[in-house]
């Protein structure tokens, strides 16, 4: 998926399309670990849409994490700071 995202980003950039592999965070769903997870589905969805509808092509070919207030410097692996994840 990673290389496909980058390939599409390169192929369609001049036509104005943006391709990204978005990390919505660990959400509290039946498949996501229930109450052990970090974000409610509403928080994850809102944060994802904020990234998706960001104007411009700065995220083209990237793997961004969502930005959720209060989670930017959380302890452990799950920090939702809007940064790019490593491929």
DSSP file (Angstrom, degrees, kcal/mol; ACC not computed):
  #  RESIDUE AA STRUCTURE BP1 BP2  ACC     N-H-->O    O-->H-N    N-H-->O    O-->H-N    TCO  KAPPA ALPHA  PHI   PSI    X-CA   Y-CA   Z-CA
    1    1 A X     >        0   0    0      0, 0.0     4,-2.5     0, 0.0     5,-0.2   0.000 360.0 360.0 360.0 -37.6    0.0    0.0    0.0
    2    2 A X  H  >  +     0   0    0      1,-0.2     4,-2.0     2,-0.2     5,-0.2   0.945 360.0  41.4 -61.1 -50.2    2.8    2.4    0.8
    3    3 A X  H  > S+     0   0    0      1,-0.2     4,-2.6     2,-0.2    -1,-0.2   0.848 113.6  54.4 -69.0 -32.1    4.5    2.2   -2.6
    4    4 A X  H  > S+     0   0    0      2,-0.2     4,-2.7     1,-0.2     5,-0.2   0.903 106.9  51.3 -66.5 -40.8    1.1    2.3   -4.4
    5    5 A X  H  X S+     0   0    0     -4,-2.5     4,-2.3     1,-0.2    -2,-0.2   0.932 113.1  44.9 -60.0 -46.5    0.2    5.5   -2.5
    6    6 A X  H  X S+     0   0    0     -4,-2.0     4,-2.3     2,-0.2    -2,-0.2   0.906 112.4  51.9 -65.6 -41.8    3.4    7.2   -3.6
    7    7 A X  H  X S+     0   0    0     -4,-2.6     4,-2.6     2,-0.2    -2,-0.2   0.935 112.1  44.9 -62.0 -47.2    3.1    5.9   -7.1
    8    8 A X  H  X S+     0   0    0     -4,-2.7     4,-2.4     1,-0.2    -1,-0.2   0.907 110.9  55.3 -61.7 -41.2   -0.5    7.3   -7.5
    9    9 A X  H  X S+     0   0    0     -4,-2.3     4,-0.8    -5,-0.2    -2,-0.2   0.913 112.9  41.6 -58.4 -43.3    0.7   10.6   -5.8
   10   10 A X  H  < S+     0   0    0     -4,-2.3     4,-0.4     1,-0.2     3,-0.3   0.900 115.8  49.4 -70.2 -41.6    3.4   11.0   -8.4
   11   11 A X  H  < S+     0   0    0     -4,-2.6    -2,-0.2    -5,-0.2    -1,-0.2   0.839 122.5  29.1 -68.6 -34.4    1.2    9.9  -11.4
   12   12 A X  H ><>S+     0   0    0     -4,-2.4     5,-1.8    -5,-0.2     3,-0.7   0.338  87.8 100.0-113.4   5.9   -1.7   12.2  -10.6
   13   13 A X  G ><5S+     0   0    0     -4,-0.8     3,-1.9    -3,-0.3    -1,-0.1   0.907  82.1  53.7 -60.0 -43.8   -0.2   15.2   -8.9
   14   14 A X  G 3 5S+     0   0    0     -4,-0.4    -1,-0.2     1,-0.3    -2,-0.1   0.718 103.5  57.8 -67.0 -19.8   -0.2   17.4  -12.0
   15   15 A X  G < 5S-     0   0    0     -3,-0.7    -1,-0.3     2,-0.1    -2,-0.2   0.444 122.8-105.1 -88.5  -0.5   -3.9   16.7  -12.4
   16   16 A X  T < 5S+     0   0    0     -3,-1.9     2,-0.2     1,-0.3    -3,-0.2   0.525  74.3 137.1  93.3   6.8   -4.6   18.1   -8.9
   17   17 A X      < -     0   0    0     -5,-1.8     2,-0.4    -9,-0.1    -1,-0.3  -0.578  38.8-153.4 -86.4 150.3   -5.2   14.9   -7.1
   18   18 A X        -     0   0    0     -2,-0.2     2,-0.4    42,-0.1    42,-0.1  -0.992   8.6-170.5-124.1 128.2   -3.8   14.1   -3.6
   19   19 A X        +     0   0    0     -2,-0.4    42,-3.7   -14,-0.1    43,-0.5  -0.965  15.2 157.9-117.8 132.9   -3.1   10.6   -2.4
   20   20 A X        -     0   0    0     -2,-0.4     2,-0.7    40,-0.2    43,-0.2  -0.983  41.1-129.8-147.2 157.2   -2.2    9.8    1.2
   21   21 A X        -     0   0    0     41,-2.1     2,-0.3    -2,-0.3    -2,-0.0  -0.921  37.2-156.4-106.7 102.9   -2.3    6.8    3.5
   22   22 A X        -     0   0    0     -2,-0.7     2,-0.7    41,-0.2    43,-0.2  -0.641  12.9-149.1 -91.1 133.5   -4.0    8.3    6.6
   23   23 A X  B     -a   65   0A   0     41,-2.6    43,-1.2    -2,-0.3     3,-0.1  -0.886  11.0-171.6 -97.6 108.2   -3.6    6.9   10.1
   24   24 A X        -     0   0    0     -2,-0.7    24,-0.1     1,-0.2    -1,-0.1   0.535  40.7-114.2 -80.3  -4.8   -6.9    7.6   11.9
   25   25 A X        -     0   0    0      2,-0.1     2,-0.8    54,-0.0    -1,-0.2  -0.272  44.3 -51.2  96.4 172.2   -5.6    6.5   15.3
   26   26 A X        -     0   0    0     -3,-0.1    13,-2.6    -2,-0.1    12,-1.0  -0.775  65.8-160.6 -89.1 110.0   -6.6    3.7   17.6
   27   27 A X  B     -b   39   0B   0     -2,-0.8     2,-1.8    11,-0.2     7,-0.3  -0.670  24.9-113.4-103.4 148.9  -10.4    3.9   17.9
   28   28 A X        +     0   0    0     11,-3.3    13,-0.4    -2,-0.3     2,-0.3  -0.558  68.0 126.3 -78.3  82.2  -12.7    2.5   20.5
   29   29 A X  S  >>S-     0   0    0     -2,-1.8     5,-2.7     5,-0.1     4,-0.6  -0.813  76.4 -99.0-128.9 171.9  -14.6    0.0   18.4
   30   30 A X  T  45S+     0   0    0     -2,-0.3     3,-0.5     1,-0.2    -1,-0.1   0.887 127.7  39.2 -60.0 -38.3  -15.3   -3.7   18.7
   31   31 A X  T  45S+     0   0    0      1,-0.2    -1,-0.2     2,-0.1    -3,-0.1   0.662 111.9  59.9 -83.8 -16.3  -12.5   -4.5   16.3
   32   32 A X  T  45S-     0   0    0     -3,-0.1    -1,-0.2    -5,-0.0    -2,-0.2   0.375 124.7 -85.1 -97.4   4.6  -10.2   -1.8   17.7
   33   33 A X  T ><5 -     0   0    0     -4,-0.6     3,-1.9    -3,-0.5    -3,-0.2   0.525  53.0-124.8 106.9   7.0   -9.9   -2.9   21.3
   34   34 A X  G > <S-     0   0    0     -5,-2.7     3,-1.5     1,-0.3    -5,-0.1  -0.257  84.0  -3.7  58.4-135.7  -13.0   -1.4   22.8
   35   35 A X  G 3  S+     0   0    0      1,-0.3    -1,-0.3    -7,-0.1    -7,-0.1   0.625 125.2  71.8 -69.1 -12.8  -12.3    0.7   25.9
   36   36 A X  G <  S+     0   0    0     -3,-1.9    -1,-0.3    -9,-0.1    -2,-0.2   0.770  84.2  88.1 -70.9 -24.3   -8.6   -0.1   25.8
   37   37 A X  S <  S-     0   0    0     -3,-1.5   -10,-0.2    -4,-0.2    -9,-0.1  -0.111  78.5-128.3 -72.2 172.6   -8.2    2.1   22.6
   38   38 A X  S    S+     0   0    0    -12,-1.0     2,-0.3     1,-0.1   -11,-0.2   0.910  76.1  44.3 -90.5 -48.3   -7.6    5.8   22.7
   39   39 A X  B    S-b   27   0B   0    -13,-2.6   -11,-3.3     1,-0.0     2,-0.1  -0.744  71.1-123.2-111.8 146.5  -10.1    7.7   20.6
   40   40 A X     >  -     0   0    0     -2,-0.3     4,-2.4   -13,-0.2     5,-0.2  -0.463  36.8-110.0 -73.1 158.2  -13.8    7.5   20.1
   41   41 A X  H  > S+     0   0    0    -13,-0.4     4,-2.6     1,-0.2     5,-0.2   0.868 121.0  55.0 -57.4 -34.8  -15.0    6.9   16.5
   42   42 A X  H  > S+     0   0    0      2,-0.2     4,-2.5     1,-0.2     5,-0.2   0.915 108.2  47.2 -65.0 -42.9  -16.3   10.4   16.5
   43   43 A X  H  > S+     0   0    0      2,-0.2     4,-2.4     1,-0.2     5,-0.2   0.930 114.6  46.7 -63.4 -45.3  -12.9   11.9   17.5
   44   44 A X  H  X S+     0   0    0     -4,-2.4     4,-2.1     2,-0.2    -2,-0.2   0.890 113.5  48.4 -64.4 -40.1  -11.1    9.7   14.9
   45   45 A X  H  X S+     0   0    0     -4,-2.6     4,-2.6    -5,-0.2    -2,-0.2   0.931 113.1  46.6 -67.1 -45.8  -13.5   10.6   12.1
   46   46 A X  H  X S+     0   0    0     -4,-2.5     4,-2.1     1,-0.2    -2,-0.2   0.933 114.1  47.6 -62.0 -45.8  -13.4   14.3   12.8
   47   47 A X  H  X S+     0   0    0     -4,-2.4     4,-1.3    -5,-0.2    20,-0.3   0.874 112.2  50.6 -64.0 -36.9   -9.6   14.3   13.0
   48   48 A X  H  X S+     0   0    0     -4,-2.1     4,-2.7    -5,-0.2     3,-0.3   0.926 110.0  49.2 -65.5 -45.2   -9.4   12.3    9.7
   49   49 A X  H  X S+     0   0    0     -4,-2.6     4,-2.6     1,-0.2    -2,-0.2   0.854 105.0  59.0 -64.7 -33.8  -11.8   14.7    7.9
   50   50 A X  H  < S+     0   0    0     -4,-2.1    -1,-0.2    -5,-0.2    -2,-0.2   0.886 112.0  40.7 -60.4 -37.7   -9.7   17.6    9.1
   51   51 A X  H >< S+     0   0    0     -4,-1.3     3,-1.4    -3,-0.3    -2,-0.2   0.922 114.2  51.7 -74.6 -45.3   -6.7   16.1    7.3
   52   52 A X  H 3< S+     0   0    0     -4,-2.7    -2,-0.2     1,-0.3    -3,-0.2   0.885 113.1  44.4 -60.6 -40.9   -8.6   15.0    4.2
   53   53 A X  T 3< S+     0   0    0     -4,-2.6     2,-0.3    -5,-0.2    -1,-0.3   0.271  80.6 126.3 -92.2  12.3  -10.1   18.4    3.6
   54   54 A X    <   -     0   0    0     -3,-1.4     5,-0.1    -5,-0.1    -3,-0.1  -0.547  65.8-116.5 -67.0 128.9   -6.9   20.3    4.2
   55   55 A X  S    S+     0   0    0     -2,-0.3     3,-0.3     2,-0.1    -1,-0.1  -0.298  71.8  27.0 -69.4 153.3   -6.3   22.5    1.2
   56   56 A X  S    S-     0   0    0      1,-0.2     3,-0.2   -40,-0.1    -2,-0.0  -0.273  87.7 -85.7  93.0-178.4   -3.3   22.0   -1.1
   57   57 A X  S >  S+     0   0    0      1,-0.1     3,-1.8    -2,-0.1    -1,-0.2   0.065  79.6 119.4-117.9  22.7   -1.1   19.1   -1.9
   58   58 A X  T 3  S+     0   0    0     -3,-0.3    -1,-0.1     1,-0.3    -2,-0.1   0.768  80.0  48.3 -62.5 -24.4    1.4   19.2    0.9
   59   59 A X  T >  S+     0   0    0     -3,-0.2     3,-2.3    -5,-0.1    -1,-0.3   0.337  78.3 135.4 -97.1   7.0    0.4   15.7    2.1
   60   60 A X  T <  S+     0   0    0     -3,-1.8   -40,-0.2     1,-0.3     3,-0.1  -0.366  81.5   3.8 -60.2 124.3    0.5   14.2   -1.4
   61   61 A X  T 3  S+     0   0    0    -42,-3.7    -1,-0.3     1,-0.3   -41,-0.2   0.566 108.9 121.3  79.0   8.7    2.3   10.8   -1.1
   62   62 A X    <   -     0   0    0     -3,-2.3   -41,-2.1   -43,-0.5     2,-0.3  -0.458  62.2-136.8-102.0 173.1    2.6   11.1    2.7
   63   63 A X        -     0   0    0     22,-0.3    22,-3.5   -43,-0.2   -41,-0.2  -0.687  35.4-175.4-126.8  74.8    1.4    9.0    5.6
   64   64 A X  B     -C   84   0C   0     -2,-0.3   -41,-2.6    20,-0.3     2,-0.3  -0.390  19.0-138.6 -78.9 150.8    0.0   11.5    8.1
   65   65 A X  B     -a   23   0A   0     18,-2.8   -41,-0.2   -43,-0.2    15,-0.1  -0.691  32.6-102.6 -92.8 156.4   -1.3   10.9   11.6
   66   66 A X        -     0   0    0    -43,-1.2    16,-1.7    -2,-0.3     2,-0.6  -0.361  28.0-125.3 -72.9 161.0   -4.4   12.7   12.8
   67   67 A X  B     +D   81   0D   0    -20,-0.3     2,-0.5    14,-0.3    14,-0.2  -0.956  31.0 175.3-110.2 118.6   -4.1   15.7   15.1
   68   68 A X    >   -     0   0    0     12,-2.3     3,-2.3    -2,-0.6     4,-0.3  -0.982  34.4-117.2-126.4 119.4   -6.2   15.4   18.3
   69   69 A X  T 3  S+     0   0    0     -2,-0.5    12,-0.0     1,-0.3    -2,-0.0  -0.269 101.1  23.3 -56.3 133.9   -5.9   18.1   20.9
   70   70 A X  T 3  S+     0   0    0     11,-0.0    -1,-0.3    10,-0.0     3,-0.1   0.231 111.3  74.3  93.4 -12.7   -4.5   16.6   24.2
   71   71 A X    X   +     0   0    0     -3,-2.3     9,-1.2     9,-0.3     3,-1.1   0.350  61.7  99.9-110.5   3.7   -2.8   13.7   22.5
   72   72 A X  T 3  S+     0   0    0     -4,-0.3     9,-0.2     1,-0.3    -1,-0.1   0.854  99.4  20.6 -61.4 -36.3    0.1   15.5   20.9
   73   73 A X  T 3  S+     0   0    0      7,-0.1    -1,-0.3    -3,-0.1     6,-0.1  -0.106  86.9 152.4-125.7  34.8    2.6   14.5   23.6
   74   74 A X    <   -     0   0    0     -3,-1.1     2,-0.1     4,-0.1    -3,-0.1  -0.309  50.9-104.2 -64.8 149.5    0.9   11.5   25.1
   75   75 A X  S    S+     0   0    0      2,-0.0     3,-0.3     4,-0.0     2,-0.2  -0.440  84.0  22.4 -72.2 149.5    3.2    8.8   26.6
   76   76 A X  S    S-     0   0    0      1,-0.2     3,-0.0    -2,-0.1     0, 0.0  -0.473 112.1 -46.7  93.1-164.4    3.8    5.7   24.6
   77   77 A X  S    S+     0   0    0     -2,-0.2     2,-1.3     1,-0.1    -1,-0.2   0.699 110.4  83.7 -81.9 -20.8    3.4    5.0   20.9
   78   78 A X        +     0   0    0     -3,-0.3     2,-0.5     2,-0.1    -1,-0.1  -0.652  49.2 150.4 -95.9  86.9    0.0    6.6   20.3
   79   79 A X        -     0   0    0     -2,-1.3     2,-1.0    -6,-0.1    -7,-0.2  -0.972  30.2-161.0-115.1 123.5    0.6   10.3   19.8
   80   80 A X        +     0   0    0     -9,-1.2   -12,-2.3    -2,-0.5    -9,-0.3  -0.673  40.0 137.9-105.4  77.3   -1.8   12.0   17.5
   81   81 A X  B    S-D   67   0D   0     -2,-1.0   -14,-0.3   -14,-0.2    -1,-0.2   0.289  71.4-109.6-109.2   6.6    0.2   15.1   16.7
   82   82 A X  S    S+     0   0    0    -16,-1.7   -15,-0.2     1,-0.2    -2,-0.1   0.540  73.5 136.1  77.5   5.1   -0.4   15.5   13.0
   83   83 A X        -     0   0    0    -17,-0.2   -18,-2.8   -19,-0.1     2,-0.4  -0.258  62.3 -93.2 -78.8 171.0    3.1   14.4   12.0
   84   84 A X  B     -C   64   0C   0    -20,-0.2   -20,-0.3    -3,-0.1     2,-0.2  -0.699  36.2-130.8 -84.9 135.9    4.0   12.0    9.3
   85   85 A X        -     0   0    0    -22,-3.5   -22,-0.3    -2,-0.4     2,-0.2  -0.529  28.8-103.3 -79.1 151.5    4.4    8.4   10.1
   86   86 A X              0   0    0     -2,-0.2    -1,-0.1     1,-0.2     0, 0.0  -0.555 360.0 360.0 -72.9 138.9    7.5    6.6    9.0
   87   87 A X              0   0    0     -2,-0.2    -1,-0.2    -3,-0.0   -85,-0.1   0.511 360.0 360.0 -70.0 360.0    6.8    4.3    6.0
